[in-house]
């Protein structure tokens, strides 16, 4: 991939603030019934074969599978995060019981991926994005099966910084990494190659959220958001007015 260069930051675009993390709350009703966070994950995200689903969830979350890790402060913090998010997600789903009754298989699968992603994250900002996603899945347009699979994969692997980069720059037509002779504009954002944003660009490129531009002289080395980007914005946004069309 060619490299284009820039030496200034864009003006005129207002960056969105990340969603605020919630305070830790008491155990949810589902946890009290199930007896543990892992059992609750099984109840929430089980699909067809309970044994296979439980094994997958254990591998996907950060529950301490080695006894000595269960005694660490980090394990205690993670259990509190899980409890908090199970409670928050449960409340959202209870409030939208009618929509749950009409869930397609594709949106059901995506909802499970969102829940599992939340159980495997230690980042409070990403967890706030995922809590948004639990509600937004219910109002998304119908998804083709492969698109639902890819969206679930991206939601699982995307970092909080990558999600915020997407939200901040979703309207930009071209993104480049460099440092000297091209000025950022409203339709073109230049990224410092030594910055954290550059790492976000590389990550979004690997996830298929950013794609290379056409092999033309004036777009060589440029990146642009793929057709997944609007769906991800609609999924992660806290605004109910965001469109995925």
Secondary structure, DSSP 8 states (H G I E B T S, - for coil): -------S---S----------------HHHHHHSSHHHHHHHHH--S-HHHHHHHHHHHS----SGGGGGSHHHHHHHHHHHHHHHHHHHHHHHTHHHHHT--HHHHHHHHHHHHHHHT---HHHHHHHHHHHHHHTTS----HHHHHHHHHHHHH--HHHHHHHHHHTT-SEEEEE-SS---BTTEEEEETTSHHHHHHHHHHHHTSEEE--SSGGGTT-EEE-THHHHHHHHH-S-TT----
